[in-house]
């Protein structure tokens, strides 16, 4: 599917049902790409999703970007926010594109680009990082191709601490701001 048939935009505060649906689909599709399990996310009540959507749709220093098809169905998402545990870092997370929309269309790259630009303009940090599970070669190759680089940092994967996550950093973060 061509990228011209997709709109990439920031989600709105009222789109909590869509947020829940895409996050549940994402964690079911690639469980190790996320720090929560399907069961954990599915157990959250509507109020949790309403609060998440309000924050991700309106926060001054964090945002979720979504890709919609012609029918306004969400086919991808990417989120960015300050990384509270690590000063001077923003964190790219919840990056997902539905299987039928992956590949050479560049939709994943467009979502990440929207999140990176938001972080450059709205988050007062000097570094943008993300974590990739050690067994997620597809994601690792994607991030390296679009401008991230490996750091020397490796952390335990939260759901299973015997597994590892590689920390990548965006090379040109804030270069043009």
Rosetta blueprint (number, residue, H / E / L):
1 X L
2 X L
3 X H
4 X H
5 X H
6 X L
7 X E
8 X E
9 X E
10 X E
11 X L
12 X L
13 X L
14 X L
15 X L
16 X H
17 X H
18 X H
19 X H
20 X H
21 X H
22 X H
23 X H
24 X H
25 X H
26 X H
27 X H
28 X H
29 X H
30 X L
31 X H
32 X H
33 X H
34 X L
35 X L
36 X L
37 X L
38 X H
39 X H
40 X H
41 X H
42 X H
43 X L
44 X L
45 X L
46 X H
47 X H
48 X H
49 X H
50 X H
51 X H
52 X H
53 X H
54 X H
55 X H
56 X H
57 X H
58 X H
59 X L
60 X L
61 X L
62 X E
63 X E
64 X E
65 X E
66 X E
67 X E
68 X E
69 X L
70 X L
71 X L
72 X L
73 X L
74 X E
75 X E
76 X E
77 X E
78 X E
79 X E
80 X E
81 X E
82 X E
83 X L
84 X L
85 X L
86 X L
87 X L
88 X L
89 X E
90 X E
91 X E
92 X E
93 X E
94 X E
95 X E
96 X E
97 X E
98 X L
99 X H
100 X H
101 X H
102 X L
103 X L
104 X L
105 X L
106 X L
107 X H
108 X H
109 X H
110 X H
111 X H
112 X H
113 X H
114 X H
115 X H
116 X H
117 X H
118 X H
119 X H
120 X H
121 X H
122 X H
123 X L
124 X L
125 X L
126 X L
127 X E
128 X E
129 X E
130 X E
131 X E
132 X E
133 X E
134 X L
135 X L
136 X L
137 X H
138 X H
139 X H
140 X H
141 X H
142 X H
143 X H
144 X H
145 X H
146 X L
147 X L
148 X E
149 X E
150 X E
151 X E
152 X E
153 X E
154 X E
155 X E
156 X E
157 X E
158 X L
159 X L
160 X E
161 X E
162 X E
163 X E
164 X E
165 X E
166 X E
167 X E
168 X E
169 X E
170 X E
171 X L
172 X L
173 X L
174 X L
175 X L
176 X L
177 X L
